[in-house]
Amino acid sequence: MKRETMHGKLFSTMQQAKLEIYRWLTYYNARRRHSALDYLSPIEFEQQHHTTARLQLAA
């Protein structure tokens, strides 16, 4: 996070810094593709899992 978001940036207020950190954490935890998830984002992985589970229940 420090290297990708904070390095070299100056924020006028603490609120601006907090907002930038929140945006980065949201991206990292929800939208960034993860190699452990077969290069899907956590959201895509969860949607795929739920779809597969529903199909298995229907069968």
N, C-alpha and C positions, 0 to 999 in steps of 0.2 A: 504494500500500500504506500509506503513512504516513497519508494522509487517511482511508482506509477502515478501517484496523485499529488503528493506533498512536495517532492523535491523541486526546489527552485521557485516555488510559488509563495507569494506574500498575500495574506488575506487582510482586508481592512478591519474586519470584525471577527469575533469568535463565532458568531452565527454563520458567517460565510464559510469558515473552516468546517464547522459541524455539518453544514449542508453538503459540502464537497465530500466529506467522509461518508455521509449517509448515501450519497449517490454511488460512490465507489463500492461500498458494501452491498448495496442492492444489486449492482451489476455483477459483482464477484459471486455472490451467493445464489443469485437467481438466473442470470442470463449467460454467464461465461461458460463456454464449452469445457467440459472436463474429460480428460483422457480416460479416467476410471469409469466414466459413463458412456463409453464408446463415442466420445466426442459430441455428445449431446449436452445441451444446457440442462440444469436440474429441472427446470419447468418442462422441457421437452421429454426428458426421461420419465418424469412422473406422469405426464399425459399418456405416454406410450404404455407405461405400466398399467394404468387404470383401464385403458382400452383393451389391452391383452387380458386383464383379469375379467372384464365384462364379457369378452368373447368366450372365455373358458367357462364362465358360469352359464352362458346361454347354450353351450353345447351339451 
